[in-house]
Amino acid sequence: MEWNFEKPKFKIGDLVKITESISFLTTDIVLAGDIGLIVDIDSDGLNVLNAWGFDYIVLLQSGKTFIFFEDELQLINLKDTKQTNFVFLKN
């Protein structure tokens, strides 16, 4: 994969689909096809790009947030979907 180090591929508020199943160290498993919303873009809190490109913090429908690399995400074009329900309840 070729990285664009100048600007992120996605923006905050983009609806994305997870492209591959991932097991996290927290014992959480995110499945390919899960849908989420990009809520932040960063690499280490200092706005410094890491060796793999931009990190995307994604809020999943489960209400949990996870960090993904851009090659693990695919943009969902709302024009191509019949219906997408995404509800976030703030504590």
matplotlib code that plots the C-alpha trace (Angstrom):
import matplotlib.pyplot as plt

x = [0.0, 1.2, 0.8, -0.2, 1.8, 0.3, -3.4, -5.6, -7.7, -10.7, -12.1, -13.9, -17.5, -17.0, -18.9, -16.6, -16.7, -14.0, -12.3, -10.9, -11.6, -9.2, -8.5, -7.4, -5.3, -8.3, -10.0, -12.3, -12.9, -14.0, -15.4, -15.0, -18.1, -18.7, -19.6, -18.3, -17.9, -14.5, -14.4, -10.7, -7.6, -4.2, -1.1, 0.1, -1.7, 1.0, -0.2, 2.9, 2.5, 3.6, 5.4, 2.1, 0.3, -2.6, -4.4, -8.2, -10.2, -13.5, -16.7, -18.4, -22.1, -21.2, -20.4, -16.7, -13.9, -10.9, -7.9, -7.5, -5.0, -6.5, -6.0, -8.3, -11.2, -13.4, -15.5, -19.2, -21.0, -24.4, -25.8, -25.0, -26.8, -30.5, -30.5, -27.8, -28.8, -26.2, -27.2, -24.8, -26.1, -24.0, -23.6]
y = [0.0, 3.5, 6.0, 9.6, 11.4, 14.8, 14.4, 11.7, 9.5, 9.9, 12.8, 13.1, 12.1, 9.7, 6.4, 3.5, -0.3, -2.5, -4.4, -7.3, -9.0, -7.9, -9.3, -6.6, -7.2, -6.3, -9.6, -7.5, -8.8, -6.5, -8.3, -7.5, -5.6, -3.8, -0.2, 2.8, 6.5, 8.3, 10.4, 11.4, 11.3, 11.2, 9.0, 9.7, 12.8, 15.1, 15.2, 13.3, 10.7, 7.3, 4.8, 3.2, 6.5, 8.1, 6.4, 6.7, 6.4, 4.8, 4.6, 1.3, 0.5, -1.4, 2.0, 1.1, 3.0, 1.4, 2.6, 1.5, 2.1, 3.4, 0.1, -1.5, 0.9, 1.5, 4.6, 4.0, 6.1, 6.8, 7.2, 3.5, 2.3, 1.7, 2.4, 2.8, 3.2, 4.5, 5.7, 7.1, 7.7, 10.0, 9.2]
z = [0.0, -0.8, 2.0, 1.5, 4.2, 3.5, 4.3, 5.7, 3.4, 5.7, 7.7, 11.0, 10.6, 7.8, 8.0, 7.4, 7.1, 8.7, 5.9, 7.9, 11.3, 14.0, 17.5, 19.9, 23.1, 25.2, 24.0, 21.8, 18.3, 15.5, 12.5, 8.8, 7.7, 11.1, 10.6, 12.5, 12.5, 12.5, 15.6, 15.6, 13.4, 15.1, 15.5, 19.1, 20.3, 19.0, 15.4, 14.3, 11.5, 12.5, 10.2, 9.0, 8.1, 9.9, 12.8, 12.8, 16.0, 15.1, 17.2, 16.4, 16.7, 19.9, 21.5, 21.8, 20.1, 18.5, 16.5, 12.9, 10.1, 6.8, 5.0, 7.5, 6.7, 3.7, 3.2, 3.0, 0.4, 1.8, -1.7, -2.2, 0.9, 1.3, 5.0, 7.6, 11.2, 13.6, 17.0, 19.6, 23.1, 25.2, 28.9]

ax = plt.figure().add_subplot(projection="3d")
ax.plot(x, y, z, "-o")
ax.set_aspect("equal")
plt.show()
